[in-house]
């Protein structure tokens, strides 16, 4: 089925309304359920959409697609909530349900005998690229900057996608991936791909759980590669793939690998989501934020820092992005006013208006700046703009109040 852009947002607004009225029964509800009929797979596919906490319908957001979304979306949402802003960008999260036909969709080759159909990763990748992703981009406020996350067979699928269709996503998180699949098929493919392809601009994070041997809990990383039993094949495959990535730096793949000795295959998704996302978005983390808090920092230095970060984010995302959250810019402006640093305050409010042109609050803040400088005519101009955007009784009243003072 298909939804119009307006209908999708109506559903989102209704969801927020329901969350507000259901607080007595539920602390939180994760993900708006949606679905699409796949002509390729000949079946309806369910997915869940989670928007950022400070969702703004006037903005577009990068996306993170997570496989096994009915299980893992809640963990991804919590991670996003705690680390957004300073560590991670706000993203719209897409939780793809793999409850049915999981083995078929996520494995890259047919292996027999098997307890379930397998080897359908190519068809599932085509479903993502030609049906699901275009649907999401047509019906939700998203950009083309995408991250793929998978655990176990989902991690296997993520690496298979990186090797065979690397341009489908920018970032790949393979959490405890099942790289032992089909006699280490991904290692064989990777050797060929790494020799012939550039993966410049792509990021891959791989994690490994602490159960290195199925029967010997005392097994260490140093012992794994020397063990010849099948009980270490899962860990050996993971470690060998990581070493292959490190040895082929000419691909320019941004690669990170992490071992979680205290976690099992079933518990590793949560710490991997946290560390993996922070690793992949390490370039997003704010630099020199202490300069905002030091009164002696020259305004010119702050402008230089803001411009540097704006250019850096644009280089990674491929489009203009506000270098700092609106609240931080706005707060910095008022903090400068409190210190009597009016030029610096004006600079922050101007930057806020530039990067958040649809924010009534930023225009209202600039009006406060002009009121503090006894320039009521300029304050009136900015309050008028704030009222045009918000239409709120607050801005209407403030408009009338300033007009009375002028008259």
MOJO-V63124 format. One record per backbone hydrogen bond with DSSP energy under -1.0 kcal/mol. NH is the residue of the N-H (numbers start at 1). CO is the residue of the C=O. E is the energy in kcal/mol with one decimal. If there is no record, write none. Layout:
nh: <NH,NH>
co: <CO,CO>
e: <E,E>
This chain:
nh: <8,9,10,11,12,13,14,15,16,17,18,19,20,21,22,25,26,32,34,36,38,42,43,45,47,48,49,50,55,59,61,63,64,65,66,67,69,71,72,73,76,77,78,79,80,81,82,83,84,85,86,87,88,92,93,94,95,96,97,105,106,107,120,121,124,125,126,127,128,129,130,131,132,133,135,136,137,138,139,140,142,143,147,148,149,150,152,154,156,157,158,159,160,161,162,163,164,165,168,170,171,172,173,174,175,178,179,181,185,188,189,190,191,192,193,194,196,197,199,202,203,204,205,206,207,208,210,212,219,224,226,227,232,233,236,237,238,239,240,241,242,243,244,245,246,247,251,252,254,255,256,258,260,263,268,272,273,274,275,276,277,278,279,280,281,282,284,286,291,292,297,302,303,304,305,306,307,308,309,310,311,312,313,314,315,316,317,318,329,330,331,332,333,334,335,336,337,338,339,340,341,342,345,346,347,348,349,350,351,352,353,354,355,356,359,363,364,365,366,367,368,369,370,371,372,374,375,379,380,381,382,383,384,385,386,387,388,389,390,391,396,397,398,399,400,401,402,403,404,405,406,407>
co: <4,5,6,7,8,9,10,11,12,13,14,15,16,17,18,22,22,49,47,45,43,38,38,36,34,95,32,93,52,56,141,145,92,147,94,149,96,68,68,69,72,73,74,75,76,77,78,79,80,88,84,83,83,62,50,64,48,66,46,101,102,103,104,107,120,121,122,123,124,125,126,127,127,128,131,132,133,134,135,136,140,61,63,171,65,173,175,151,152,153,154,155,156,157,158,159,160,161,165,146,146,203,148,205,150,152,177,178,181,184,185,186,187,188,189,190,193,193,251,199,170,254,172,256,174,258,263,210,216,220,223,224,229,230,232,233,234,235,236,237,238,239,240,241,242,243,248,249,202,253,204,206,208,260,264,268,269,270,271,272,273,274,275,276,277,279,281,86,288,289,294,298,299,300,301,302,303,304,305,306,307,308,309,310,311,312,313,314,325,326,327,328,329,330,331,332,333,334,335,337,336,340,341,342,343,344,345,346,347,348,349,350,351,352,356,359,360,361,362,363,364,365,366,367,368,371,370,375,376,377,378,379,380,381,382,383,384,385,386,387,392,393,394,395,396,397,398,399,400,401,402,403>
e: <-2.3,-1.8,-2.0,-2.2,-2.1,-2.6,-2.4,-2.3,-2.3,-2.2,-2.7,-2.5,-2.1,-1.9,-1.1,-1.7,-3.0,-3.3,-3.0,-2.1,-2.9,-1.5,-1.1,-3.1,-2.5,-2.2,-2.3,-2.5,-1.1,-2.0,-2.4,-2.4,-1.7,-3.4,-2.9,-2.6,-3.3,-1.9,-2.6,-1.9,-2.2,-2.8,-2.1,-2.1,-2.7,-2.4,-2.2,-2.0,-1.4,-2.7,-1.2,-1.4,-2.3,-2.5,-2.8,-2.8,-3.1,-2.2,-2.0,-2.3,-2.1,-1.1,-2.3,-2.1,-2.1,-2.7,-1.9,-2.0,-2.1,-2.6,-2.6,-1.7,-2.5,-2.6,-1.8,-2.7,-2.7,-1.4,-1.5,-1.9,-2.2,-2.3,-1.4,-2.5,-2.6,-2.3,-2.5,-2.6,-2.1,-2.4,-2.1,-2.2,-2.4,-2.4,-2.2,-2.3,-2.1,-3.1,-2.0,-2.8,-1.4,-2.1,-2.8,-3.2,-3.0,-1.6,-2.0,-1.4,-2.2,-1.5,-2.4,-2.7,-1.8,-1.1,-2.7,-3.2,-1.0,-2.7,-2.7,-2.1,-1.8,-2.8,-2.4,-2.2,-1.6,-1.8,-2.8,-1.6,-1.9,-1.5,-1.1,-1.3,-1.2,-1.0,-3.1,-2.4,-1.7,-2.6,-2.6,-2.0,-2.1,-2.2,-1.9,-2.1,-2.1,-2.2,-1.7,-1.8,-2.7,-1.0,-2.0,-2.0,-2.8,-1.6,-1.7,-2.0,-2.6,-1.8,-2.6,-2.8,-2.1,-2.0,-2.3,-2.7,-2.3,-1.4,-1.8,-1.1,-1.6,-1.4,-1.9,-1.7,-2.4,-2.2,-2.2,-2.7,-2.7,-2.3,-2.5,-2.4,-2.3,-2.2,-2.7,-2.1,-2.0,-1.6,-3.0,-2.4,-1.9,-2.8,-2.7,-2.2,-1.7,-2.0,-2.6,-2.0,-1.9,-2.4,-1.2,-1.5,-2.8,-1.3,-2.1,-2.7,-1.9,-2.1,-2.3,-2.6,-2.4,-2.4,-2.3,-2.1,-2.5,-2.1,-1.9,-1.3,-2.3,-2.2,-2.0,-1.8,-1.8,-1.8,-2.0,-2.4,-2.5,-1.9,-3.2,-2.0,-2.5,-1.6,-1.7,-2.2,-2.4,-1.5,-2.2,-2.6,-2.2,-1.6,-2.7,-2.3,-2.0,-2.7,-2.2,-2.2,-2.0,-2.1,-2.3,-2.1,-2.0,-1.6,-2.1,-2.3>
